[in-house]
Amino acid sequence: MTTRTPTLRRDEPASALLGTLAAQGATGALSTESGIVYLAAGHVVHVESAVTPDLGDLLTHSGALAPDGWWEAIDQAGRRCRVGRQLVDSGHLAAGALELCHLGALFDAAYFVLAHDGPVLRFRPGAAHWLGAVRSVPVDTVLRESRRRRELLHRIWPEPAVDRAPLARVPGSGATDLPARRGRTLAQVDGVRTAAQIATALACRTFHTLVELRRLAAAGLVAPVAPLIPGPSSAPSPAPASAPAPVSAEPGPTPRPVAPDEPDTALLRRLLHALEAL
């Protein structure tokens, strides 16, 4: 059955169009300014965002998969959109480990795609991601989890600029006896990096990093860097930091050797329960 391509309205939020596509059982890729949502038969199968580490980074930096195994699977199965299946069939990765990591990356990217619920750029019917289907998630579940994360972050610290702006330490603030993850996060705050860049440096899921950064902001230890506003007689402001690279359906760059993230057992248990429920 051919899926009817929905009419895109520039003022229609992504969440509304995702609901329409789910009701239609659509297959394809929905692009926004923050990322791409891939659907199959009305379910979300993958989400990409330029401001979150991709699945390959999470698997290789955590030590769950050797970089050679990741790139071998891409070479052998990328064109057939079966990279995930190749990883499991070749014995490089257990199916459960792939599903858990994939769900974490999916929900991380979906938060940024849906956090501000901006307009949709386009929908490409039939488009598939090179990873292939690992675990599909109902659209309602993705929307609900994104709202839950947004509300949790708001309760910690209600300033969303922390999520995207370059962050700096607050002058004169002292930091003692911080939990290990929070201390590692604070050490990466240098006045230039954004939350997503800090997450990549730590090989940590972006949402975990956002939680720690908002806690640091609530404690008065970090703050977004204020943009320079030139006055009538001031010199031209410095060129803004380069924007994140556009999301692509091609395999990402070679992972950087960074310290692996500590496992979050509570999150793993929640994901495992979700998998069992599905």
Salt bridges, closest charged atoms under 4 A:
ASP11 OD2 - ARG9 NH2 3.09
GLU48 OE2 - HIS129 NE2 2.55
GLU72 OE2 - HIS92 NE2 3.64
ASP89 OD1 - ARG85 NH1 3.33
GLU99 OE1 - ARG135 NH2 3.35
ASP108 OD1 - ARG149 NH1 3.02
GLU145 OE2 - ARG148 NH2 2.78
GLU145 OE2 - ARG149 NE 2.80
ASP163 OD2 - ARG214 NH2 2.93
ASP190 OD2 - ARG193 NH1 3.70
GLU212 OE1 - ARG182 NE 2.67
GLU212 OE2 - ARG215 NH1 3.59
ASP261 OD1 - ARG181 NH1 2.80
ASP261 OD1 - ARG184 NH2 3.62
GLU262 OE2 - ARG184 NH1 3.32
ASP264 OD2 - HIS208 NE2 3.55
